[in-house]
Amino acid sequence: MPRTAREQGKTGYYHIITRGNAKQILFEDNKDYSFYIYLISKFSREMGIAINAYCLMDNHVHLLVYDPVFNISQMMKKIDVTYAKYYNEKYERVGHLFQGRFLSEEIDNESYLLTAFRYILQNPEKAGVAIASEYKWSSYRYYDTINSFVNTSVFTALIGDWKKYTTFISLQNSDKCMEFDTLSNDDEWALTVLRNTISVSSGTALQKLSKHERDKCIRKLRDKGLTITQIARFTGLNRNTVSQAK
């Protein structure tokens, strides 16, 4: 079965996750982390994509990007292919390094943009690895750095100076963000279930329904195992509308 094409979002902001195959360790030493960050810098510039935040954990990577031209797939392919070749040669291994395609989630409002930004930078702390401000392999320290490939201008405008930023990052998130483990079934499965469950050719048909009928369909999809992220992506409804369906 051919893969489902990724849909272009309206805001241009996306949360991206890529993970090692079967939770394979991606970074064995400092040079590995540094090389992957170099690749993010190199290929994001080539593809015209702004990197707003990043965090490299031992077996997965989080990125927050602004991609108005929808070049995410090309950028991630270049990064993953180049890094996999480097890693396999260095550690004398063969086979897939990354777990299938990366995950991407459109960020459709300002509130969730801030939530995703904080969530990504809090990753080391949530994992018990290091305090967010002290973790070497995230973009935390580049918040207001001009000479960096990390572009945080939208966040400095929304959050304020460094002191307000550190306070903001330390706060608890009120909303959960996308994680690999939250998607127990892939998008091809989800799209098939959506079409069969609510008998439509496209999930966007839900936008034309009354609130009562729309919420009824959302509940059915949730009961079938689709996540809020998947339903929002396939229907074009925002996350709040999906999560609040009663």
Disulfide bonds with the S-S distance in Angstrom:
none
